[in-house]
Amino acid sequence: MEVSVIKIGNSKGIRFSKTILEKYNIKDKVHLILEKGKIIIQPIATPRKGWEEAFEKMNQNGDDRLLFEDVFEDETLEEWN
């Protein structure tokens, strides 16, 4: 795919179409890899971003309780011996 290099202030850059940004899940930052005469642009995956805040909010709301007990009354551990 051929793209134009455009002037951005004193620098130059390229623009990504909305389709490419969505397809490759590109948000605010990317990894830039320089390798054997190539420039590789790789999305930064942050799948757990915001989890800490979400868990804190769950705790404050009392939503972090177990859905079922972790030990059942009729559970025997004999088969593991």
The first five atom37 places (N, CA, C, CB, O) and aatype in JSON, in Angstrom:
{
  "aatype": [12, 6, 19, 15, 19, 9, 11, 9, 7, 2, 15, 11, 7, 9, 1, 13, 15, 11, 16, 9, 10, 6, 11, 18, 2, 9, 11, 3, 11, 19, 8, 10, 9, 10, 6, 11, 7, 11, 9, 9, 9, 5, 14, 9, 0, 16, 14, 1, 11, 7, 17, 6, 6, 0, 13, 6, 11, 12, 2, 5, 2, 7, 3, 3, 1, 10, 10, 13, 6, 3, 19, 13, 6, 3, 6, 16, 10, 6, 6, 17, 2],
  "atom_mask": [
    [1, 1, 1, 1, 1],
    [1, 1, 1, 1, 1],
    [1, 1, 1, 1, 1],
    [1, 1, 1, 1, 1],
    [1, 1, 1, 1, 1],
    [1, 1, 1, 1, 1],
    [1, 1, 1, 1, 1],
    [1, 1, 1, 1, 1],
    [1, 1, 1, 0, 1],
    [1, 1, 1, 1, 1],
    [1, 1, 1, 1, 1],
    [1, 1, 1, 1, 1],
    [1, 1, 1, 0, 1],
    [1, 1, 1, 1, 1],
    [1, 1, 1, 1, 1],
    [1, 1, 1, 1, 1],
    [1, 1, 1, 1, 1],
    [1, 1, 1, 1, 1],
    [1, 1, 1, 1, 1],
    [1, 1, 1, 1, 1],
    [1, 1, 1, 1, 1],
    [1, 1, 1, 1, 1],
    [1, 1, 1, 1, 1],
    [1, 1, 1, 1, 1],
    [1, 1, 1, 1, 1],
    [1, 1, 1, 1, 1],
    [1, 1, 1, 1, 1],
    [1, 1, 1, 1, 1],
    [1, 1, 1, 1, 1],
    [1, 1, 1, 1, 1],
    [1, 1, 1, 1, 1],
    [1, 1, 1, 1, 1],
    [1, 1, 1, 1, 1],
    [1, 1, 1, 1, 1],
    [1, 1, 1, 1, 1],
    [1, 1, 1, 1, 1],
    [1, 1, 1, 0, 1],
    [1, 1, 1, 1, 1],
    [1, 1, 1, 1, 1],
    [1, 1, 1, 1, 1],
    [1, 1, 1, 1, 1],
    [1, 1, 1, 1, 1],
    [1, 1, 1, 1, 1],
    [1, 1, 1, 1, 1],
    [1, 1, 1, 1, 1],
    [1, 1, 1, 1, 1],
    [1, 1, 1, 1, 1],
    [1, 1, 1, 1, 1],
    [1, 1, 1, 1, 1],
    [1, 1, 1, 0, 1],
    [1, 1, 1, 1, 1],
    [1, 1, 1, 1, 1],
    [1, 1, 1, 1, 1],
    [1, 1, 1, 1, 1],
    [1, 1, 1, 1, 1],
    [1, 1, 1, 1, 1],
    [1, 1, 1, 1, 1],
    [1, 1, 1, 1, 1],
    [1, 1, 1, 1, 1],
    [1, 1, 1, 1, 1],
    [1, 1, 1, 1, 1],
    [1, 1, 1, 0, 1],
    [1, 1, 1, 1, 1],
    [1, 1, 1, 1, 1],
    [1, 1, 1, 1, 1],
    [1, 1, 1, 1, 1],
    [1, 1, 1, 1, 1],
    [1, 1, 1, 1, 1],
    [1, 1, 1, 1, 1],
    [1, 1, 1, 1, 1],
    [1, 1, 1, 1, 1],
    [1, 1, 1, 1, 1],
    [1, 1, 1, 1, 1],
    [1, 1, 1, 1, 1],
    [1, 1, 1, 1, 1],
    [1, 1, 1, 1, 1],
    [1, 1, 1, 1, 1],
    [1, 1, 1, 1, 1],
    [1, 1, 1, 1, 1],
    [1, 1, 1, 1, 1],
    [1, 1, 1, 1, 1]
  ],
  "atom_positions": [
    [[0.84, -1.16, 0.0], [0.0, 0.0, 0.0], [0.89, 1.23, 0.0], [-0.96, -0.01, 1.21], [1.8, 1.34, 0.82]],
    [[0.65, 2.13, -0.89], [1.42, 3.36, -0.96], [0.69, 4.47, -0.23], [1.68, 3.75, -2.43], [-0.51, 4.68, -0.44]],
    [[1.42, 5.19, 0.64], [0.86, 6.33, 1.37], [1.78, 7.52, 1.22], [0.63, 5.99, 2.87], [2.98, 7.36, 0.98]],
    [[1.23, 8.7, 1.36], [2.03, 9.93, 1.25], [2.62, 10.31, 2.6], [1.18, 11.08, 0.71], [1.99, 10.11, 3.65]],
    [[3.82, 10.84, 2.56], [4.46, 11.4, 3.74], [4.08, 12.87, 3.77], [6.03, 11.18, 3.73], [4.31, 13.6, 2.8]],
    [[3.51, 13.32, 4.9], [3.02, 14.7, 4.99], [3.8, 15.48, 6.04], [1.52, 14.71, 5.33], [4.39, 14.91, 6.95]],
    [[3.8, 16.79, 5.88], [4.48, 17.67, 6.82], [3.59, 17.86, 8.05], [4.82, 19.05, 6.17], [2.4, 18.14, 7.94]],
    [[4.21, 17.68, 9.23], [3.53, 17.9, 10.51], [4.46, 18.78, 11.34], [3.19, 16.53, 11.24], [5.37, 18.27, 12.0]],
    [[4.23, 20.07, 11.32], [5.13, 21.0, 12.01], [6.5, 20.95, 11.36], [0.0, 0.0, 0.0], [6.6, 21.11, 10.15]],
    [[7.56, 20.74, 12.15], [8.91, 20.61, 11.63], [9.24, 19.17, 11.25], [9.91, 21.11, 12.65], [10.34, 18.88, 10.79]],
    [[8.29, 18.26, 11.45], [8.51, 16.83, 11.19], [7.67, 16.39, 10.0], [8.17, 15.98, 12.43], [6.99, 17.2, 9.36]],
    [[7.72, 15.11, 9.72], [6.89, 14.52, 8.69], [6.27, 13.25, 9.26], [7.7, 14.22, 7.4], [6.8, 12.65, 10.19]],
    [[5.15, 12.85, 8.69], [4.47, 11.66, 9.19], [3.58, 11.06, 8.13], [0.0, 0.0, 0.0], [3.49, 11.57, 7.01]],
    [[2.92, 9.99, 8.48], [1.94, 9.38, 7.58], [0.61, 9.32, 8.31], [2.39, 7.95, 7.11], [0.56, 9.31, 9.54]],
    [[-0.48, 9.28, 7.55], [-1.82, 9.17, 8.13], [-2.33, 7.76, 7.91], [-2.79, 10.21, 7.51], [-2.08, 7.14, 6.87]],
    [[-3.07, 7.26, 8.9], [-3.72, 5.97, 8.78], [-5.21, 6.2, 8.59], [-3.45, 5.08, 10.03], [-5.8, 7.06, 9.24]],
    [[-5.8, 5.44, 7.7], [-7.24, 5.56, 7.5], [-7.96, 4.99, 8.72], [-7.69, 4.83, 6.21], [-7.4, 4.2, 9.48]],
    [[-9.22, 5.39, 8.88], [-10.04, 4.9, 9.98], [-10.14, 3.37, 9.91], [-11.44, 5.53, 9.94], [-10.12, 2.7, 10.94]],
    [[-10.25, 2.84, 8.7], [-10.36, 1.39, 8.51], [-9.14, 0.66, 9.06], [-10.54, 1.06, 7.03], [-9.28, -0.35, 9.75]],
    [[-7.95, 1.17, 8.75], [-6.71, 0.55, 9.25], [-6.62, 0.67, 10.76], [-5.48, 1.19, 8.59], [-6.25, -0.29, 11.43]],
    [[-6.95, 1.83, 11.29], [-6.9, 2.02, 12.74], [-7.81, 1.03, 13.47], [-7.29, 3.46, 13.11], [-7.43, 0.46, 14.49]],
    [[-9.0, 0.85, 12.94], [-9.95, -0.09, 13.57], [-9.52, -1.54, 13.37], [-11.35, 0.12, 13.0], [-9.58, -2.33, 14.31]],
    [[-9.1, -1.89, 12.16], [-8.74, -3.28, 11.86], [-7.58, -3.76, 12.73], [-8.36, -3.41, 10.38], [-7.58, -4.9, 13.19]],
    [[-6.59, -2.9, 12.94], [-5.41, -3.29, 13.7], [-5.43, -2.77, 15.14], [-4.17, -2.78, 13.01], [-4.43, -2.87, 15.86]],
    [[-6.57, -2.24, 15.56], [-6.77, -1.78, 16.93], [-5.67, -0.81, 17.37], [-6.81, -2.97, 17.88], [-5.1, -0.95, 18.45]],
    [[-5.4, 0.17, 16.53], [-4.39, 1.18, 16.83], [-5.08, 2.33, 17.56], [-3.68, 1.69, 15.53], [-6.04, 2.92, 17.05]],
    [[-4.59, 2.64, 18.76], [-5.17, 3.7, 19.58], [-4.24, 4.91, 19.59], [-5.44, 3.2, 21.03], [-4.08, 5.59, 18.57]],
    [[-3.63, 5.19, 20.75], [-2.81, 6.39, 20.91], [-1.33, 6.19, 20.65], [-2.98, 6.91, 22.28], [-0.63, 7.14, 20.28]],
    [[-0.83, 4.96, 20.83], [0.6, 4.7, 20.66], [0.8, 3.41, 19.88], [1.3, 4.61, 22.03], [-0.08, 2.55, 19.85]],
    [[1.97, 3.29, 19.24], [2.36, 2.08, 18.52], [3.83, 1.79, 18.83], [2.13, 2.23, 16.98], [4.57, 2.68, 19.25]],
    [[4.24, 0.54, 18.63], [5.66, 0.19, 18.68], [6.24, 0.47, 17.31], [5.89, -1.32, 19.11], [5.64, 0.1, 16.3]],
    [[7.37, 1.12, 17.26], [8.07, 1.38, 16.0], [9.33, 0.52, 16.01], [8.42, 2.91, 15.83], [10.21, 0.69, 16.86]],
    [[9.41, -0.41, 15.06], [10.52, -1.34, 15.0], [11.31, -1.07, 13.72], [10.02, -2.82, 15.05], [10.75, -1.11, 12.63]],
    [[12.61, -0.81, 13.86], [13.49, -0.59, 12.72], [14.27, -1.86, 12.49], [14.44, 0.63, 12.95], [15.03, -2.29, 13.35]],
    [[14.08, -2.47, 11.31], [14.65, -3.79, 11.08], [15.08, -3.96, 9.63], [13.64, -4.87, 11.46], [14.24, -3.97, 8.73]],
    [[16.38, -4.09, 9.39], [16.93, -4.39, 8.07], [16.3, -3.57, 6.95], [16.75, -5.85, 7.78], [15.76, -4.12, 5.99]],
    [[16.38, -2.27, 7.07], [15.87, -1.39, 6.03], [14.35, -1.26, 5.99], [0.0, 0.0, 0.0], [13.79, -0.73, 5.04]],
    [[13.68, -1.74, 7.04], [12.22, -1.67, 7.11], [11.8, -0.94, 8.37], [11.6, -3.09, 7.07], [12.51, -0.95, 9.38]],
    [[10.65, -0.32, 8.3], [10.02, 0.27, 9.48], [8.74, -0.52, 9.71], [9.74, 1.82, 9.31], [7.86, -0.57, 8.84]],
    [[8.63, -1.13, 10.88], [7.45, -1.92, 11.22], [6.68, -1.17, 12.3], [7.83, -3.36, 11.7], [7.24, -0.81, 13.33]],
    [[5.41, -0.94, 12.04], [4.54, -0.27, 13.01], [3.63, -1.34, 13.59], [3.72, 0.9, 12.35], [2.88, -1.99, 12.87]],
    [[3.7, -1.52, 14.92], [2.95, -2.58, 15.57], [2.06, -1.98, 16.67], [3.91, -3.64, 16.17], [2.53, -1.2, 17.49]],
    [[0.78, -2.35, 16.68], [-0.11, -1.84, 17.73], [0.37, -2.27, 19.1], [-1.55, -2.33, 17.5], [0.97, -3.34, 19.26]],
    [[0.12, -1.44, 20.09], [0.43, -1.78, 21.47], [-0.83, -2.35, 22.08], [0.96, -0.54, 22.29], [-1.86, -1.67, 22.17]],
    [[-0.76, -3.6, 22.49], [-1.91, -4.25, 23.1], [-1.89, -4.01, 24.61], [-1.91, -5.76, 22.79], [-0.91, -4.32, 25.28]],
    [[-2.97, -3.47, 25.13], [-3.13, -3.28, 26.57], [-4.47, -3.87, 26.99], [-3.03, -1.75, 26.96], [-5.4, -3.14, 27.35]],
    [[-4.57, -5.2, 26.93], [-5.87, -5.82, 27.2], [-6.39, -5.64, 28.62], [-5.78, -7.25, 26.9], [-7.6, -5.73, 28.84]],
    [[-5.52, -5.39, 29.58], [-5.96, -5.26, 30.97], [-5.94, -3.82, 31.45], [-5.1, -6.11, 31.87], [-6.04, -3.56, 32.65]],
    [[-5.8, -2.89, 30.53], [-5.77, -1.48, 30.91], [-7.09, -1.09, 31.57], [-5.49, -0.59, 29.67], [-8.16, -1.38, 31.05]],
    [[-7.0, -0.44, 32.71], [-8.19, 0.0, 33.43], [-8.76, -1.02, 34.39], [0.0, 0.0, 0.0], [-9.71, -0.72, 35.12]],
    [[-8.2, -2.22, 34.41], [-8.73, -3.26, 35.29], [-8.59, -2.88, 36.76], [-8.02, -4.6, 35.03], [-9.5, -3.12, 37.55]],
    [[-7.46, -2.28, 37.13], [-7.23, -1.93, 38.53], [-8.32, -0.99, 39.03], [-5.84, -1.29, 38.71], [-8.87, -1.19, 40.12]],
    [[-8.64, 0.03, 38.24], [-9.68, 0.98, 38.62], [-11.05, 0.29, 38.67], [-9.72, 2.16, 37.64], [-11.86, 0.57, 39.55]],
    [[-11.3, -0.6, 37.71], [-12.58, -1.31, 37.67], [-12.74, -2.21, 38.9], [-12.7, -2.15, 36.39], [-13.82, -2.27, 39.49]],
    [[-11.66, -2.91, 39.29], [-11.73, -3.76, 40.46], [-11.92, -2.95, 41.74], [-10.47, -4.61, 40.57], [-12.64, -3.37, 42.64]],
    [[-11.27, -1.8, 41.81], [-11.44, -0.93, 42.98], [-12.89, -0.47, 43.08], [-10.48, 0.29, 42.89], [-13.46, -0.44, 44.17]],
    [[-13.47, -0.1, 41.97], [-14.87, 0.33, 41.95], [-15.8, -0.82, 42.33], [-15.24, 0.88, 40.56], [-16.78, -0.62, 43.06]],
    [[-15.5, -2.02, 41.84], [-16.3, -3.19, 42.21], [-16.24, -3.41, 43.72], [-15.8, -4.45, 41.46], [-17.25, -3.72, 44.34]],
    [[-15.06, -3.25, 44.31], [-14.89, -3.44, 45.75], [-15.7, -2.4, 46.52], [-13.41, -3.35, 46.13], [-16.36, -2.73, 47.5]],
    [[-15.64, -1.16, 46.08], [-16.39, -0.09, 46.75], [-17.89, -0.32, 46.68], [-16.04, 1.27, 46.12], [-18.62, 0.03, 47.61]],
    [[-18.36, -0.92, 45.58], [-19.78, -1.2, 45.41], [-20.21, -2.54, 46.0], [-20.13, -1.17, 43.95], [-21.39, -2.87, 46.0]],
    [[-19.24, -3.31, 46.52], [-19.55, -4.62, 47.08], [-19.84, -5.67, 46.01], [0.0, 0.0, 0.0], [-20.46, -6.69, 46.3]],
    [[-19.38, -5.42, 44.78], [-19.64, -6.34, 43.68], [-18.53, -7.37, 43.48], [-19.83, -5.56, 42.41], [-18.55, -8.1, 42.48]],
    [[-17.57, -7.45, 44.38], [-16.45, -8.36, 44.2], [-16.58, -9.62, 45.05], [-15.15, -7.65, 44.53], [-15.58, -10.24, 45.41]],
    [[-17.8, -9.99, 45.37], [-18.01, -11.21, 46.16], [-18.04, -12.43, 45.25], [-19.33, -11.11, 46.97], [-18.28, -12.32, 44.04]],
    [[-17.8, -13.6, 45.84], [-17.85, -14.84, 45.09], [-19.29, -15.14, 44.67], [-17.27, -16.01, 45.92], [-20.22, -14.88, 45.43]],
    [[-19.47, -15.66, 43.5], [-20.8, -16.03, 43.03], [-21.26, -17.33, 43.66], [-20.82, -16.14, 41.52], [-22.46, -17.57, 43.8]],
    [[-20.31, -18.18, 44.04], [-20.62, -19.42, 44.75], [-19.43, -19.72, 45.65], [-20.92, -20.61, 43.76], [-18.32, -19.26, 45.41]],
    [[-19.67, -20.5, 46.67], [-18.61, -20.84, 47.61], [-17.5, -21.61, 46.89], [-19.16, -21.67, 48.79], [-17.78, -22.39, 45.99]],
    [[-16.27, -21.38, 47.28], [-15.16, -22.05, 46.61], [-14.94, -23.47, 47.1], [-13.9, -21.26, 46.79], [-14.19, -24.22, 46.48]],
    [[-15.58, -23.86, 48.2], [-15.51, -25.24, 48.69], [-16.95, -25.71, 48.87], [-14.68, -25.34, 50.05], [-17.73, -25.08, 49.59]],
    [[-17.3, -26.81, 48.23], [-18.64, -27.35, 48.35], [-18.73, -28.23, 49.59], [-19.01, -28.15, 47.09], [-17.75, -28.87, 49.98]],
    [[-19.9, -28.26, 50.2], [-20.08, -29.04, 51.42], [-19.84, -30.52, 51.2], [-21.48, -28.82, 51.97], [-19.3, -31.2, 52.07]],
    [[-20.23, -31.04, 50.04], [-20.1, -32.46, 49.77], [-18.77, -32.83, 49.1], [-21.24, -32.92, 48.91], [-18.59, -33.95, 48.62]],
    [[-17.87, -31.88, 49.07], [-16.59, -32.12, 48.39], [-15.68, -32.98, 49.27], [-15.89, -30.79, 48.05], [-15.51, -32.71, 50.46]],
    [[-15.1, -34.0, 48.66], [-14.1, -34.8, 49.37], [-12.81, -34.73, 48.58], [-14.58, -36.29, 49.57], [-12.8, -34.71, 47.35]],
    [[-11.74, -34.71, 49.3], [-10.44, -34.61, 48.66], [-9.74, -35.95, 48.63], [-9.58, -33.58, 49.37], [-8.56, -36.02, 48.29]],
    [[-10.45, -37.02, 48.98], [-9.85, -38.34, 49.05], [-9.28, -38.79, 47.7], [-10.86, -39.35, 49.54], [-8.22, -39.41, 47.64]],
    [[-9.98, -38.47, 46.63], [-9.52, -38.91, 45.31], [-8.2, -38.3, 44.91], [-10.56, -38.59, 44.28], [-7.57, -38.77, 43.96]],
    [[-7.75, -37.24, 45.61], [-6.49, -36.58, 45.28], [-5.33, -37.15, 46.07], [-6.6, -35.1, 45.52], [-4.18, -36.77, 45.85]],
    [[-5.61, -38.04, 46.98], [-4.53, -38.63, 47.8], [-3.82, -39.73, 47.08], [-5.07, -39.16, 49.1], [-2.89, -40.32, 47.63]]
  ]
}
